[in-house]
Amino acid sequence: MSLDDVKVSRAIIEGYYNKLLEILELDVALVGCGPANLVCGSLLGEKGVKAAIFESKLAPGGGMWGGGMMFNEIVVQESALSILDKLGVNYQSYKDDYYTADSVEATSTLISRCVKSGTRIFNLIKVVDVMFREVEKVKRVNGLVLQWTPVEHMGLHVDPLSIRADYVVDGTGHPAEVCNVVARKMDAQLDTRTGQVVGEMSMWADRGEELTVENTSEVYPGLYIAGMAANAAKGAPRMGPIFGGMLLSGQKTARILLEKLNK
């Protein structure tokens, strides 16, 4: 059989076109493809929720790939092992409450399980704005405004496209990008101690892990925060290459949204 170059192009264009049309209206739009949103996306997909993740970089997975300072091992505490068991990630006991996992296996498995659950991942797409509506005089986030990442990086004047979503999750990590957009462009008061994105504190793994889960919540009508974005928005410490809190944050977000969606 001889391969036709144009048929290859046609297959890619038609396949992507169909995927894109499917996600113009979503139950949940997740921004940032780190471990918290990957867990959340997997759990939502398993329950039949129409969800998609938008990642600005080429590779999904967030900061989990690099482990600690490019040593591709991560640490997970015992309280989050049930999530690794469910997703099929191998781990080893180190000592006491400390377990280690290969960061490449962990990240690739989370990505694979998320896609197989039915939650689409779109890489190289930058969320540049949100859509909002007023319902009974209350402003509410109800969608995203998308642009190709290279277009943003090159500063080209190209208009973006919009999608509608019942709920949006900011899982963009340290920058808390969606929260910053909402606070800046909608003159919004977020559910933080300042009403704005407070910004992350310096490293404190124990408190950072605890507060990652505690801070996972609705920070503005229709907008939820998960993972490191939750700590950045609410002004809690960073936690470094221990990932149990990220996984548990994604699980908590999924449970909240499943209840909201009556799933």
C-alpha positions as CSV (number, residue, x, y, z in Angstrom):
1,M,0.0,0.0,0.0
2,S,1.3,3.5,-0.9
3,L,0.7,6.4,1.4
4,D,-1.0,9.5,0.2
5,D,0.4,12.7,1.9
6,V,-2.8,14.6,1.4
7,K,-4.9,11.8,2.9
8,V,-2.6,12.0,6.0
9,S,-3.3,15.8,6.2
10,R,-7.1,15.2,5.6
11,A,-7.2,12.6,8.4
12,I,-5.6,15.0,10.9
13,I,-7.7,18.0,10.0
14,E,-11.0,16.2,10.0
15,G,-10.2,14.4,13.3
16,Y,-9.2,17.5,15.1
17,Y,-12.1,19.5,13.6
18,N,-14.5,16.9,15.0
19,K,-12.9,16.9,18.4
20,L,-13.1,20.7,18.5
21,L,-16.7,20.8,17.6
22,E,-17.5,18.4,20.4
23,I,-16.2,20.7,23.1
24,L,-17.7,24.0,22.1
25,E,-20.3,23.4,24.9
26,L,-19.1,21.6,28.1
27,D,-20.2,20.7,31.5
28,V,-16.7,21.5,32.9
29,A,-13.8,23.2,31.3
30,L,-10.5,22.6,33.1
31,V,-7.5,25.0,32.5
32,G,-4.1,23.6,33.0
33,C,-3.2,20.0,32.6
34,G,-1.3,19.3,35.9
35,P,-1.9,16.4,38.2
36,A,-4.9,18.0,40.0
37,N,-6.9,18.6,36.8
38,L,-5.8,15.2,35.4
39,V,-7.3,13.5,38.4
40,C,-10.4,15.7,38.3
41,G,-10.8,15.1,34.5
42,S,-10.5,11.3,35.0
43,L,-13.1,11.2,37.7
44,L,-15.5,13.5,35.8
45,G,-15.1,11.5,32.6
46,E,-15.8,8.2,34.3
47,K,-19.2,9.6,35.4
48,G,-20.2,10.8,32.0
49,V,-19.5,14.5,32.5
50,K,-18.7,16.3,29.3
51,A,-15.3,17.8,30.2
52,A,-12.1,19.0,28.5
53,I,-8.7,20.2,29.6
54,F,-6.9,23.1,27.9
55,E,-3.1,23.2,28.3
56,S,-0.9,26.0,26.9
57,K,2.3,23.9,26.6
58,L,3.1,21.1,24.2
59,A,3.3,18.4,26.9
60,P,0.4,17.9,29.4
61,G,1.4,16.9,32.9
62,G,2.4,20.2,34.5
63,G,5.4,20.1,36.9
64,M,5.2,16.4,37.7
65,W,7.4,15.2,34.9
66,G,10.6,16.7,36.4
67,G,10.2,15.3,39.9
68,G,12.5,17.2,42.3
69,M,15.1,19.3,40.5
70,M,15.1,16.9,37.5
71,F,15.4,13.8,39.7
72,N,12.4,12.1,38.1
73,E,11.0,10.7,41.4
74,I,8.1,12.2,43.3
75,V,6.9,11.7,46.8
76,V,3.3,10.9,47.8
77,Q,1.9,10.6,51.3
78,E,-0.2,7.6,52.4
79,S,-3.5,9.6,52.4
80,A,-3.3,9.9,48.6
81,L,-2.3,6.3,47.8
82,S,-5.9,5.2,47.1
83,I,-5.8,7.6,44.0
84,L,-2.6,6.0,42.7
85,D,-4.1,2.6,43.2
86,K,-7.3,3.5,41.4
87,L,-5.4,5.0,38.4
88,G,-2.8,2.2,38.3
89,V,0.3,4.1,39.2
90,N,3.1,2.0,40.8
91,Y,4.8,3.2,44.0
92,Q,7.3,2.1,46.6
93,S,7.4,2.6,50.4
94,Y,10.3,4.8,51.5
95,K,9.7,5.0,55.2
96,D,6.9,6.0,57.6
97,D,4.3,8.0,55.6
98,Y,6.5,8.6,52.6
99,Y,6.1,6.8,49.3
100,T,7.9,7.3,46.0
101,A,6.9,6.9,42.4
102,D,8.6,7.3,39.1
103,S,7.5,10.8,37.8
104,V,7.4,9.7,34.2
105,E,5.2,6.7,34.9
106,A,3.0,8.7,37.2
107,T,2.5,11.6,34.8
108,S,2.0,9.5,31.6
109,T,-0.5,7.2,33.5
110,L,-2.5,10.1,34.7
111,I,-2.7,11.5,31.2
112,S,-3.6,8.2,29.6
113,R,-6.4,7.5,32.2
114,C,-7.8,11.0,31.8
115,V,-8.1,10.7,28.0
116,K,-9.4,7.1,28.2
117,S,-12.1,8.3,30.6
118,G,-13.5,10.5,27.9
119,T,-12.1,13.8,29.0
120,R,-10.4,15.4,26.0
121,I,-7.0,17.2,26.4
122,F,-6.2,20.0,24.1
123,N,-2.5,21.1,24.2
124,L,-0.9,24.3,22.8
125,I,-4.1,26.3,23.6
126,K,-3.9,29.3,25.8
127,V,-6.9,30.6,27.8
128,V,-6.7,34.3,27.3
129,D,-10.1,35.4,28.8
130,V,-13.3,34.1,30.2
131,M,-16.9,34.5,29.1
132,F,-19.4,35.7,31.8
133,R,-23.1,36.4,32.1
134,E,-25.2,38.2,34.7
135,V,-27.8,35.9,36.3
136,E,-30.2,37.8,38.7
137,K,-27.6,40.7,38.8
138,V,-24.8,38.3,39.8
139,K,-21.9,38.0,37.4
140,R,-20.9,34.4,36.7
141,V,-18.1,32.7,34.7
142,N,-19.7,30.6,32.0
143,G,-17.0,29.9,29.5
144,L,-13.5,30.4,28.2
145,V,-11.8,32.4,25.4
146,L,-9.1,30.4,23.6
147,Q,-6.1,31.2,21.5
148,W,-3.2,29.2,20.0
149,T,-0.3,29.5,22.4
150,P,2.2,30.4,19.5
151,V,-0.1,33.2,18.5
152,E,0.0,34.6,22.0
153,H,3.8,34.2,22.2
154,M,4.3,36.0,18.9
155,G,2.0,38.8,19.8
156,L,0.0,38.5,16.6
157,H,-3.3,40.3,16.4
158,V,-5.6,37.3,15.8
159,D,-9.0,37.1,17.5
160,P,-9.7,34.1,19.7
161,L,-12.6,31.7,19.8
162,S,-15.0,31.0,22.7
163,I,-16.5,28.0,24.3
164,R,-19.3,27.7,26.8
165,A,-19.0,25.7,30.1
166,D,-21.2,25.4,33.1
167,Y,-18.2,25.4,35.4
168,V,-14.5,26.3,34.9
169,V,-11.6,25.0,37.0
170,D,-8.4,27.0,37.3
171,G,-5.6,24.4,37.6
172,T,-2.9,26.6,36.1
173,G,-0.5,26.2,39.0
174,H,1.6,29.0,40.4
175,P,0.3,31.8,38.2
176,A,-3.4,31.1,38.9
177,E,-4.0,32.6,35.4
178,V,-7.8,32.3,35.2
179,C,-8.3,33.9,38.6
180,N,-6.0,36.7,37.6
181,V,-8.0,37.3,34.5
182,V,-11.3,37.4,36.4
183,A,-10.0,39.7,39.1
184,R,-8.5,42.1,36.6
185,K,-11.0,42.2,33.7
186,M,-14.3,41.7,35.6
187,D,-13.4,44.0,38.5
188,A,-14.3,40.9,40.6
189,Q,-13.9,40.2,44.3
190,L,-12.6,36.6,44.6
191,D,-13.2,34.5,47.7
192,T,-9.8,35.3,49.2
193,R,-8.7,37.4,52.1
194,T,-7.9,40.4,49.8
195,G,-10.5,39.8,47.1
196,Q,-7.7,39.3,44.6
197,V,-5.1,36.6,43.8
198,V,-3.0,36.8,47.0
199,G,0.0,34.9,45.6
200,E,1.8,31.9,46.9
201,M,4.0,31.9,50.0
202,S,7.5,30.3,50.2
203,M,8.0,26.5,50.7
204,W,6.4,24.7,53.6
205,A,5.5,21.2,52.4
206,D,3.4,20.1,55.4
207,R,1.2,23.2,55.4
208,G,1.2,23.5,51.6
209,E,-0.1,20.0,51.2
210,E,-2.8,20.5,53.8
211,L,-3.9,23.8,52.4
212,T,-3.9,22.7,48.8
213,V,-6.9,20.5,49.6
214,E,-8.5,23.0,52.1
215,N,-8.3,25.8,49.5
216,T,-9.8,23.8,46.7
217,S,-13.2,25.5,46.3
218,E,-15.3,27.9,44.3
219,V,-13.5,31.2,44.3
220,Y,-16.0,33.1,42.2
221,P,-19.4,32.0,40.8
222,G,-18.7,29.3,38.2
223,L,-15.0,29.3,38.8
224,Y,-13.2,26.7,41.0
225,I,-9.5,26.5,42.0
226,A,-7.5,23.3,42.3
227,G,-3.9,22.2,42.9
228,M,-1.2,24.9,43.3
229,A,-3.5,27.5,41.8
230,A,-5.7,27.1,44.9
231,N,-2.7,28.0,47.1
232,A,-1.6,30.8,44.8
233,A,-5.0,32.3,44.8
234,K,-5.5,32.1,48.5
235,G,-1.9,32.9,49.6
236,A,-0.7,29.5,51.0
237,P,2.7,28.0,50.8
238,R,4.1,26.0,47.9
239,M,5.0,22.4,48.6
240,G,7.6,21.2,46.1
241,P,7.9,17.7,44.7
242,I,5.3,16.0,47.0
243,F,2.1,15.4,45.1
244,G,-0.5,13.9,47.4
245,G,-2.2,17.2,47.9
246,M,-2.4,17.8,44.2
247,L,-4.1,14.4,43.7
248,L,-6.5,14.9,46.6
249,S,-7.3,18.4,45.4
250,G,-8.3,17.0,42.0
251,Q,-10.4,14.4,43.7
252,K,-12.2,17.0,45.9
253,T,-12.9,19.2,42.9
254,A,-14.4,16.3,41.0
255,R,-16.6,15.4,43.9
256,I,-17.9,19.0,44.3
257,L,-18.7,19.3,40.6
258,L,-20.3,15.9,40.4
259,E,-22.7,17.0,43.2
260,K,-23.4,20.3,41.4
261,L,-24.1,18.4,38.2
262,N,-26.2,15.8,40.0
263,K,-24.0,13.0,38.7
